[in-house]
Amino acid sequence: MRRTKFSVNALILLVIIFFAIIFFVTVKLVDLAYHPARNDYYRIEGTEYAVRYSSLLPDGIYKGSQTTGVLQLEGRFGYDWGAAAVGDTLYINEYISTDLGLMLCDLVRVDLNTFEKETLLRNTVLQGTCASGELVCIGGSVMPGAHPETNALRRLYVMSGDGDETAEGRLILFIDPQTAEIVWSVRDDGDASGDFESRYLARTLEEVRG
């Protein structure tokens, strides 16, 4: 009698353990479905470096191929138009997430020999280089984020003085890549995704200045 009772209890325990394992595996599979592995690797033009966004490895600037690349500087950085290499110096956008859910962008300068990083301009987005080689940036720019027109935290951040969004338009900055000095600036109320490239990037600084 005792042996029979023990066998039934053992069977019930095994069934509970089995369903617990099934439940755990199911939850994990659903979680993986909602959070797929990410391993994007974007080359920085003119260099042997790349920017990696990964759910498995640290985000940052890597040297080498996607499979054997070695991390040089950890962080969330831009690529393509958001990065420009000039000799042993890399100018690049660095993206910072805040505890308030805002995404900020600073223009930083990275020494490609030591990988020391220096923040040049806060809330400034590198848009590329113009035809004569100067860096073209939008200054005082707070990233749009979610619902920029109704996001009270974003408006509060801009009102605090960390943004430069005015009725006169965005502040366009031209920076000498050799000295990192602002050599010219202008207000522009145009659309960055529209004629920005033809007005600023496709022309020399002298042509822009008229």
Secondary structure, DSSP 8 states (H G I E B T S, - for coil): -HHHHHHHHHHHHHHHHHHHHHHHHHHHHHHHHHS---EEEEE-TTSSEEEEEESSS--EEEES-TTT-EEEEES-B--GGGEEEETTEEEEEEEEE-TTS-EEEEEEEEETTT--EEEEETT-EEEEE-TTS-EEEEET-----SSTTT-HHHHHHIIIII---BTTBEEEEEEETTTTEEEEEEEE-S-TTTTHIIIIITS-HHHHH-
